């Protein structure tokens, strides 16, 4: 999982990316290709 200050650029890398808020943190998850996981931090 990558930890980035800004996730906007990572969102565009794959069509299936979803942005999710969990416990005050922002995550990008991708069911079909899990290597695109990221967290804002």
PyMOL Python script that loads the backbone (N, CA, C, O; Angstrom):
from pymol import cmd

cmd.read_pdbstr("""\
ATOM      1  N   UNK A   1       0.841  -1.181   0.000  1.00  0.00           N
ATOM      2  CA  UNK A   1       0.000   0.000   0.000  1.00  0.00           C
ATOM      3  C   UNK A   1       0.883   1.241   0.000  1.00  0.00           C
ATOM      4  O   UNK A   1       1.824   1.349   0.787  1.00  0.00           O
ATOM      5  N   UNK A   2       0.571   2.166  -0.885  1.00  0.00           N
ATOM      6  CA  UNK A   2       1.305   3.426  -0.929  1.00  0.00           C
ATOM      7  C   UNK A   2       0.659   4.416   0.034  1.00  0.00           C
ATOM      8  O   UNK A   2      -0.556   4.400   0.233  1.00  0.00           O
ATOM      9  N   UNK A   3       1.481   5.275   0.627  1.00  0.00           N
ATOM     10  CA  UNK A   3       0.980   6.348   1.480  1.00  0.00           C
ATOM     11  C   UNK A   3       1.395   7.665   0.844  1.00  0.00           C
ATOM     12  O   UNK A   3       2.582   7.958   0.703  1.00  0.00           O
ATOM     13  N   UNK A   4       0.398   8.451   0.466  1.00  0.00           N
ATOM     14  CA  UNK A   4       0.653   9.683  -0.286  1.00  0.00           C
ATOM     15  C   UNK A   4      -0.045  10.860   0.385  1.00  0.00           C
ATOM     16  O   UNK A   4      -1.012  10.685   1.128  1.00  0.00           O
ATOM     17  N   UNK A   5       0.465  12.068   0.110  1.00  0.00           N
ATOM     18  CA  UNK A   5      -0.196  13.269   0.614  1.00  0.00           C
ATOM     19  C   UNK A   5      -1.459  13.571  -0.171  1.00  0.00           C
ATOM     20  O   UNK A   5      -2.447  14.046   0.388  1.00  0.00           O
ATOM     21  N   UNK A   6      -1.427  13.294  -1.468  1.00  0.00           N
ATOM     22  CA  UNK A   6      -2.584  13.583  -2.313  1.00  0.00           C
ATOM     23  C   UNK A   6      -2.883  12.362  -3.166  1.00  0.00           C
ATOM     24  O   UNK A   6      -1.987  11.792  -3.789  1.00  0.00           O
ATOM     25  N   UNK A   7      -4.159  11.965  -3.190  1.00  0.00           N
ATOM     26  CA  UNK A   7      -4.533  10.741  -3.899  1.00  0.00           C
ATOM     27  C   UNK A   7      -5.149  11.014  -5.257  1.00  0.00           C
ATOM     28  O   UNK A   7      -5.504  10.078  -5.974  1.00  0.00           O
ATOM     29  N   UNK A   8      -5.283  12.282  -5.622  1.00  0.00           N
ATOM     30  CA  UNK A   8      -6.011  12.611  -6.847  1.00  0.00           C
ATOM     31  C   UNK A   8      -5.340  11.990  -8.076  1.00  0.00           C
ATOM     32  O   UNK A   8      -6.021  11.459  -8.953  1.00  0.00           O
ATOM     33  N   UNK A   9      -4.015  12.056  -8.139  1.00  0.00           N
ATOM     34  CA  UNK A   9      -3.298  11.509  -9.288  1.00  0.00           C
ATOM     35  C   UNK A   9      -3.407   9.984  -9.329  1.00  0.00           C
ATOM     36  O   UNK A   9      -3.468   9.392 -10.406  1.00  0.00           O
ATOM     37  N   UNK A  10      -3.432   9.354  -8.161  1.00  0.00           N
ATOM     38  CA  UNK A  10      -3.495   7.892  -8.134  1.00  0.00           C
ATOM     39  C   UNK A  10      -4.869   7.381  -8.564  1.00  0.00           C
ATOM     40  O   UNK A  10      -4.989   6.255  -9.048  1.00  0.00           O
ATOM     41  N   UNK A  11      -5.894   8.192  -8.391  1.00  0.00           N
ATOM     42  CA  UNK A  11      -7.247   7.763  -8.766  1.00  0.00           C
ATOM     43  C   UNK A  11      -7.350   7.482 -10.263  1.00  0.00           C
ATOM     44  O   UNK A  11      -8.081   6.585 -10.682  1.00  0.00           O
ATOM     45  N   UNK A  12      -6.621   8.247 -11.064  1.00  0.00           N
ATOM     46  CA  UNK A  12      -6.777   8.158 -12.519  1.00  0.00           C
ATOM     47  C   UNK A  12      -5.989   7.008 -13.119  1.00  0.00           C
ATOM     48  O   UNK A  12      -6.056   6.797 -14.330  1.00  0.00           O
ATOM     49  N   UNK A  13      -5.253   6.267 -12.327  1.00  0.00           N
ATOM     50  CA  UNK A  13      -4.386   5.238 -12.887  1.00  0.00           C
ATOM     51  C   UNK A  13      -5.139   3.996 -13.353  1.00  0.00           C
ATOM     52  O   UNK A  13      -4.639   3.240 -14.186  1.00  0.00           O
ATOM     53  N   UNK A  14      -6.344   3.785 -12.816  1.00  0.00           N
ATOM     54  CA  UNK A  14      -7.097   2.596 -13.189  1.00  0.00           C
ATOM     55  C   UNK A  14      -8.579   2.912 -13.113  1.00  0.00           C
ATOM     56  O   UNK A  14      -9.019   3.682 -12.259  1.00  0.00           O
ATOM     57  N   UNK A  15      -9.341   2.314 -14.010  1.00  0.00           N
ATOM     58  CA  UNK A  15     -10.770   2.621 -14.103  1.00  0.00           C
ATOM     59  C   UNK A  15     -11.550   2.145 -12.883  1.00  0.00           C
ATOM     60  O   UNK A  15     -12.573   2.735 -12.535  1.00  0.00           O
ATOM     61  N   UNK A  16     -11.076   1.078 -12.226  1.00  0.00           N
ATOM     62  CA  UNK A  16     -11.830   0.464 -11.129  1.00  0.00           C
ATOM     63  C   UNK A  16     -11.519   1.077  -9.765  1.00  0.00           C
ATOM     64  O   UNK A  16     -12.073   0.639  -8.757  1.00  0.00           O
ATOM     65  N   UNK A  17     -10.651   2.072  -9.716  1.00  0.00           N
ATOM     66  CA  UNK A  17     -10.291   2.646  -8.416  1.00  0.00           C
ATOM     67  C   UNK A  17     -11.490   3.313  -7.759  1.00  0.00           C
ATOM     68  O   UNK A  17     -12.285   3.982  -8.420  1.00  0.00           O
ATOM     69  N   UNK A  18     -11.609   3.121  -6.445  1.00  0.00           N
ATOM     70  CA  UNK A  18     -12.667   3.751  -5.677  1.00  0.00           C
ATOM     71  C   UNK A  18     -12.031   4.488  -4.509  1.00  0.00           C
ATOM     72  O   UNK A  18     -11.084   3.992  -3.900  1.00  0.00           O
ATOM     73  N   UNK A  19     -12.552   5.674  -4.196  1.00  0.00           N
ATOM     74  CA  UNK A  19     -12.063   6.415  -3.047  1.00  0.00           C
ATOM     75  C   UNK A  19     -13.017   6.193  -1.880  1.00  0.00           C
ATOM     76  O   UNK A  19     -14.226   6.375  -2.022  1.00  0.00           O
ATOM     77  N   UNK A  20     -12.481   5.803  -0.730  1.00  0.00           N
ATOM     78  CA  UNK A  20     -13.281   5.403   0.424  1.00  0.00           C
ATOM     79  C   UNK A  20     -12.744   6.120   1.659  1.00  0.00           C
ATOM     80  O   UNK A  20     -11.532   6.247   1.834  1.00  0.00           O
ATOM     81  N   UNK A  21     -13.656   6.588   2.515  1.00  0.00           N
ATOM     82  CA  UNK A  21     -13.259   7.151   3.808  1.00  0.00           C
ATOM     83  C   UNK A  21     -13.522   6.124   4.892  1.00  0.00           C
ATOM     84  O   UNK A  21     -14.641   5.631   5.031  1.00  0.00           O
ATOM     85  N   UNK A  22     -12.487   5.800   5.663  1.00  0.00           N
ATOM     86  CA  UNK A  22     -12.649   4.877   6.790  1.00  0.00           C
ATOM     87  C   UNK A  22     -11.900   5.439   7.987  1.00  0.00           C
ATOM     88  O   UNK A  22     -10.697   5.691   7.916  1.00  0.00           O
ATOM     89  N   UNK A  23     -12.617   5.632   9.084  1.00  0.00           N
ATOM     90  CA  UNK A  23     -12.008   6.104  10.337  1.00  0.00           C
ATOM     91  C   UNK A  23     -11.208   7.381  10.124  1.00  0.00           C
ATOM     92  O   UNK A  23     -10.120   7.539  10.677  1.00  0.00           O
ATOM     93  N   UNK A  24     -11.750   8.290   9.320  1.00  0.00           N
ATOM     94  CA  UNK A  24     -11.098   9.577   9.110  1.00  0.00           C
ATOM     95  C   UNK A  24      -9.950   9.562   8.135  1.00  0.00           C
ATOM     96  O   UNK A  24      -9.349  10.607   7.886  1.00  0.00           O
ATOM     97  N   UNK A  25      -9.625   8.418   7.575  1.00  0.00           N
ATOM     98  CA  UNK A  25      -8.567   8.334   6.584  1.00  0.00           C
ATOM     99  C   UNK A  25      -9.175   8.084   5.214  1.00  0.00           C
ATOM    100  O   UNK A  25     -10.258   7.511   5.093  1.00  0.00           O
ATOM    101  N   UNK A  26      -8.459   8.525   4.182  1.00  0.00           N
ATOM    102  CA  UNK A  26      -8.948   8.368   2.818  1.00  0.00           C
ATOM    103  C   UNK A  26      -8.128   7.272   2.155  1.00  0.00           C
ATOM    104  O   UNK A  26      -6.898   7.308   2.165  1.00  0.00           O
ATOM    105  N   UNK A  27      -8.824   6.297   1.578  1.00  0.00           N
ATOM    106  CA  UNK A  27      -8.168   5.161   0.939  1.00  0.00           C
ATOM    107  C   UNK A  27      -8.598   5.072  -0.516  1.00  0.00           C
ATOM    108  O   UNK A  27      -9.691   5.498  -0.890  1.00  0.00           O
ATOM    109  N   UNK A  28      -7.704   4.504  -1.333  1.00  0.00           N
ATOM    110  CA  UNK A  28      -8.089   4.075  -2.673  1.00  0.00           C
ATOM    111  C   UNK A  28      -8.030   2.556  -2.673  1.00  0.00           C
ATOM    112  O   UNK A  28      -7.022   1.960  -2.294  1.00  0.00           O
ATOM    113  N   UNK A  29      -9.126   1.940  -3.104  1.00  0.00           N
ATOM    114  CA  UNK A  29      -9.161   0.482  -3.173  1.00  0.00           C
ATOM    115  C   UNK A  29      -9.532   0.073  -4.588  1.00  0.00           C
ATOM    116  O   UNK A  29     -10.208   0.802  -5.314  1.00  0.00           O
ATOM    117  N   UNK A  30      -9.073  -1.107  -4.954  1.00  0.00           N
ATOM    118  CA  UNK A  30      -9.330  -1.617  -6.288  1.00  0.00           C
ATOM    119  C   UNK A  30      -9.499  -3.128  -6.174  1.00  0.00           C
ATOM    120  O   UNK A  30      -8.536  -3.860  -5.947  1.00  0.00           O
ATOM    121  N   UNK A  31     -10.745  -3.582  -6.336  1.00  0.00           N
ATOM    122  CA  UNK A  31     -11.024  -5.015  -6.156  1.00  0.00           C
ATOM    123  C   UNK A  31     -10.344  -5.860  -7.226  1.00  0.00           C
ATOM    124  O   UNK A  31      -9.835  -6.942  -6.935  1.00  0.00           O
ATOM    125  N   UNK A  32     -10.334  -5.369  -8.459  1.00  0.00           N
ATOM    126  CA  UNK A  32      -9.813  -6.185  -9.551  1.00  0.00           C
ATOM    127  C   UNK A  32      -8.293  -6.213  -9.582  1.00  0.00           C
ATOM    128  O   UNK A  32      -7.701  -7.212  -9.990  1.00  0.00           O
ATOM    129  N   UNK A  33      -7.649  -5.122  -9.152  1.00  0.00           N
ATOM    130  CA  UNK A  33      -6.194  -5.048  -9.212  1.00  0.00           C
ATOM    131  C   UNK A  33      -5.680  -4.431  -7.909  1.00  0.00           C
ATOM    132  O   UNK A  33      -5.456  -3.222  -7.848  1.00  0.00           O
ATOM    133  N   UNK A  34      -5.490  -5.246  -6.864  1.00  0.00           N
ATOM    134  CA  UNK A  34      -5.201  -4.712  -5.532  1.00  0.00           C
ATOM    135  C   UNK A  34      -3.872  -3.976  -5.422  1.00  0.00           C
ATOM    136  O   UNK A  34      -3.598  -3.384  -4.379  1.00  0.00           O
ATOM    137  N   UNK A  35      -3.042  -3.990  -6.448  1.00  0.00           N
ATOM    138  CA  UNK A  35      -1.780  -3.283  -6.323  1.00  0.00           C
ATOM    139  C   UNK A  35      -1.950  -1.773  -6.366  1.00  0.00           C
ATOM    140  O   UNK A  35      -0.983  -1.048  -6.135  1.00  0.00           O
ATOM    141  N   UNK A  36      -3.148  -1.274  -6.653  1.00  0.00           N
ATOM    142  CA  UNK A  36      -3.399   0.147  -6.671  1.00  0.00           C
ATOM    143  C   UNK A  36      -3.891   0.682  -5.323  1.00  0.00           C
ATOM    144  O   UNK A  36      -4.383   1.808  -5.251  1.00  0.00           O
ATOM    145  N   UNK A  37      -3.763  -0.108  -4.260  1.00  0.00           N
ATOM    146  CA  UNK A  37      -4.208   0.377  -2.956  1.00  0.00           C
ATOM    147  C   UNK A  37      -3.339   1.542  -2.492  1.00  0.00           C
ATOM    148  O   UNK A  37      -2.127   1.545  -2.705  1.00  0.00           O
ATOM    149  N   UNK A  38      -3.972   2.539  -1.851  1.00  0.00           N
ATOM    150  CA  UNK A  38      -3.231   3.676  -1.332  1.00  0.00           C
ATOM    151  C   UNK A  38      -3.982   4.272  -0.155  1.00  0.00           C
ATOM    152  O   UNK A  38      -5.189   4.088   0.001  1.00  0.00           O
ATOM    153  N   UNK A  39      -3.227   4.996   0.672  1.00  0.00           N
ATOM    154  CA  UNK A  39      -3.807   5.680   1.825  1.00  0.00           C
ATOM    155  C   UNK A  39      -3.253   7.085   1.865  1.00  0.00           C
ATOM    156  O   UNK A  39      -2.082   7.317   1.563  1.00  0.00           O
ATOM    157  N   UNK A  40      -4.124   8.037   2.247  1.00  0.00           N
ATOM    158  CA  UNK A  40      -3.646   9.407   2.391  1.00  0.00           C
ATOM    159  C   UNK A  40      -3.112   9.599   3.790  1.00  0.00           C
ATOM    160  O   UNK A  40      -3.753   9.200   4.762  1.00  0.00           O
ATOM    161  N   UNK A  41      -1.910  10.222   3.907  1.00  0.00           N
ATOM    162  CA  UNK A  41      -1.355  10.360   5.226  1.00  0.00           C
ATOM    163  C   UNK A  41      -0.305  11.364   5.369  1.00  0.00           C
ATOM    164  O   UNK A  41       0.227  11.549   6.463  1.00  0.00           O
TER     165      UNK A  41
END
""", "prot")
cmd.dss("prot")
cmd.show_as("cartoon", "prot")
cmd.util.cbc("prot")
cmd.orient("prot")
